[in-house]
Amino acid sequence: MCSPYAFQLLDTLPLCRDFKSGLCKRPQCRYVHLLEDYVEVLDGKVTVCRDAVKGKCSRPLCKYYHIPLPTPFMNSVL
């Protein structure tokens, strides 16, 4: 199964308010579930890292959001 953002090339993506509160129960939530505290959030949105989209981000604690890629294990389970 693909990430809901796999084919979107948006500059910003909205955060899931329910996830932040520990209340999101949607298995395929369309909003970002942000785990990293170093990613910059402005007005409830994160900016997508263009370098990461290209597979070329070398910043260890990048302030931009890296869209998670599905792993082979995730695809076999779903």
C-alpha positions in Angstrom: 0.0 0.0 0.0 1.3 3.5 -0.8 1.7 6.4 1.4 -1.2 8.8 0.9 1.4 11.4 -0.2 3.3 9.1 -2.5 2.1 10.9 -5.7 1.6 14.4 -4.4 4.2 17.0 -4.9 2.9 19.6 -2.6 5.0 22.2 -0.8 3.2 21.8 2.4 1.1 19.1 4.1 -1.4 19.4 7.0 -0.7 17.7 10.3 -3.2 15.4 11.9 -4.6 17.1 15.0 -6.0 13.8 16.3 -2.6 12.1 16.1 -0.9 14.8 18.1 -3.6 14.2 20.8 -3.2 10.4 20.6 -6.7 10.0 19.2 -6.2 9.2 15.5 -7.7 5.8 14.7 -7.7 6.1 10.9 -5.5 3.4 9.4 -5.0 5.3 6.2 -5.1 8.9 7.6 -4.7 11.5 4.9 -2.9 13.9 7.3 0.8 13.8 8.5 1.5 11.9 11.6 4.7 13.8 12.7 7.0 11.9 15.1 10.1 14.1 14.8 10.2 17.2 17.0 12.8 18.9 14.9 10.6 19.3 11.8 9.4 22.9 11.5 5.6 23.3 11.8 3.9 26.5 10.6 0.2 27.0 10.8 -0.5 23.3 11.4 1.5 22.3 8.2 4.9 20.9 7.4 7.0 21.8 4.4 8.0 18.8 2.3 11.8 18.3 1.8 12.4 18.6 -1.9 15.8 17.0 -1.5 14.3 14.0 0.3 11.8 13.5 -2.5 14.7 13.2 -4.9 16.5 10.9 -2.4 19.3 13.4 -1.9 18.8 15.0 1.5 22.0 14.9 3.5 20.8 17.0 6.5 20.9 14.8 9.7 18.1 16.7 11.4 16.3 18.2 8.5 13.7 20.8 9.4 11.6 19.8 6.4 9.2 16.8 6.4 10.5 13.6 4.8 7.5 11.7 3.3 7.8 8.1 4.6 8.3 5.5 1.9 6.5 2.1 2.2 8.8 -0.7 3.1 8.5 -4.2 1.5 7.4 -5.5 4.9 4.5 -3.0 5.0 3.4 -3.9 1.5 3.3 -7.6 2.4 1.3 -7.0 5.6 -1.3 -4.7 4.1 
